[in-house]
């Protein structure tokens, strides 16, 4: 039946017991940083611990692969909101070892869409409208290259203030060890 009822039951207890009080903060990141990272489940608790972050310290934006593929898409917009409206003054792009986007097979995914009921008519309409699903669903060949490419997209964005450093890091999905790929203070 899914997790909906379990989540709602837990939430009622969470609120009734005032467990939320340990997490009260405001919308401004205390450490004035914004992080773009992967939605991988291994990073949910590992990344904040490895980076010494607590609730309220950072704006964390997650997507598949920590990739910014569209300079004027929602991830970049979120970064700009973090900088201009929420006072973040440093950006971290954090990829991870063993990222599924490094081995994403767009053809396999399109086939899975068909198997789950997305009609050929819909897929063909998208393709004929200029949306190349194979390209749109493509990941990257190497986690480090993915991070470095995303750093370049952010750093070269025409709306990013020149004084905002953009760092690139790779986190080990098991140990949490961080490897610095791009030092935004030097580039």
C-alpha positions in Angstrom: 0.0 0.0 0.0 3.0 2.3 0.1 4.4 4.4 2.9 1.8 7.2 3.1 -0.1 6.0 6.2 3.1 5.1 8.0 4.5 8.6 7.4 1.3 10.3 8.5 1.1 8.3 11.7 4.8 9.0 12.5 4.2 12.7 11.7 1.3 13.0 14.2 3.5 11.6 17.0 6.5 13.8 15.9 4.3 17.0 16.1 2.5 15.9 19.3 5.8 15.1 21.1 7.3 18.4 19.8 10.2 16.6 18.4 10.4 19.4 15.8 11.8 21.7 18.4 15.3 20.3 17.9 15.2 21.4 14.3 13.8 25.0 14.5 15.9 27.4 12.5 15.2 30.2 10.0 15.4 30.1 6.2 18.9 31.7 6.0 21.9 29.2 5.9 24.0 29.8 9.0 27.2 28.9 7.1 26.1 30.9 4.1 26.7 28.0 1.7 24.6 26.4 -1.0 25.3 22.8 -2.1 24.2 21.0 -5.2 24.5 17.3 -4.7 23.0 14.0 -5.8 19.7 12.5 -4.6 21.4 9.2 -3.8 20.0 7.7 -0.6 23.6 7.0 0.7 24.1 10.7 1.0 21.1 11.7 3.0 22.9 11.5 6.4 26.5 10.9 5.2 27.0 14.2 3.3 26.0 16.5 6.1 28.1 14.6 8.7 31.1 14.5 6.3 30.8 18.2 5.8 30.1 19.1 9.4 26.7 20.4 8.6 23.7 20.7 10.9 20.1 21.6 10.3 20.1 25.3 9.2 23.7 25.4 8.1 23.3 25.2 4.3 20.9 25.2 1.4 21.1 21.7 -0.1 19.7 21.2 -3.6 19.5 17.6 -4.8 18.9 16.0 -8.2 20.1 13.0 -10.1 23.9 13.2 -10.3 24.4 16.7 -9.0 24.2 17.9 -12.6 23.2 21.2 -13.9 22.4 20.5 -17.5 20.3 23.6 -18.2 21.9 26.9 -17.3 18.4 28.4 -16.9 16.7 25.4 -15.3 15.3 24.9 -11.8 18.6 23.9 -10.2 20.4 27.0 -11.3 17.4 29.1 -10.4 17.5 27.6 -6.9 21.2 28.5 -6.6 20.6 32.1 -7.6 17.7 32.3 -5.0 20.1 31.0 -2.4 22.7 33.6 -3.3 20.5 36.7 -3.9 17.6 36.1 -1.5 19.0 33.8 1.2 22.5 35.3 1.5 24.6 32.2 0.5 28.0 33.4 -0.6 29.8 30.1 -1.4 28.7 27.2 -3.7 29.7 23.6 -3.5 29.0 21.0 -6.2 29.3 17.6 -4.6 29.2 14.5 -6.7 29.8 11.0 -5.3 31.5 7.7 -6.1 29.4 5.0 -7.6 26.8 7.5 -9.0 24.1 5.9 -11.0 24.2 8.7 -13.5 27.6 7.6 -14.6 26.1 4.4 -15.9 22.6 5.6 -16.9 21.4 4.0 -20.1 18.8 6.3 -21.6 17.6 3.6 -24.0 16.9 1.2 -21.1 15.0 4.0 -19.3 12.9 4.8 -22.3 12.0 1.1 -22.6 11.1 1.1 -18.9 8.8 4.0 -19.5 7.0 2.1 -22.2 6.7 -1.0 -20.0 5.1 1.2 -17.3 2.5 2.5 -19.6 3.9 5.6 -21.4 2.6 5.2 -24.9 4.7 5.3 -28.0 2.5 8.2 -29.1 3.6 10.3 -26.2 7.3 9.3 -26.7 7.0 10.1 -30.4 5.3 13.4 -29.8 8.1 14.5 -27.5 10.8 13.5 -30.0 8.9 15.3 -32.8 8.6 18.4 -30.6 12.4 18.6 -30.3 12.8 16.8 -27.0 15.5 14.3 -27.6 14.9 11.9 -24.7 18.1 10.0 -25.3 20.1 13.1 -24.8 18.0 14.6 -22.0 18.2 11.3 -20.0 21.9 10.9 -20.5 24.2 11.0 -17.5 28.0 11.3 -17.6 30.9 8.9 -18.2 32.9 9.9 -15.1 31.8 11.3 -11.7 34.7 13.7 -11.6 34.1 15.1 -15.0 30.4 15.5 -14.1 31.3 17.7 -11.1 33.9 19.7 -13.0 31.4 20.3 -15.9 28.7 21.5 -13.5 31.2 23.8 -11.7 32.0 25.4 -15.1 28.3 25.9 -15.9 27.7 27.6 -12.5 30.9 29.7 -12.5 30.3 30.9 -16.1 26.6 31.8 -15.5 25.9 35.4 -16.5 23.9 36.0 -13.3 26.4 34.6 -10.8 28.3 37.3 -8.9 32.0 37.2 -9.7 32.9 37.1 -6.0 31.0 33.8 -5.3 33.4 30.9 -5.2 32.2 27.6 -6.8 33.9 24.5 -5.5 33.8 21.0 -6.8 34.1 17.9 -4.6 33.6 14.2 -4.8 32.4 12.3 -1.7 33.1 8.6 -1.2 29.7 7.1 -0.9 30.9 4.6 1.8 33.5 6.5 3.9 32.4 10.1 3.4 35.9 11.1 2.4 35.8 14.4 0.4 38.1 14.9 -2.6 38.6 18.5 -3.7 38.3 18.7 -7.5 37.9 22.5 -7.9 38.9 25.1 -5.4 36.7 28.0 -6.2 39.0 30.4 -4.4 41.8 29.6 -6.9 39.7 29.4 -10.1 
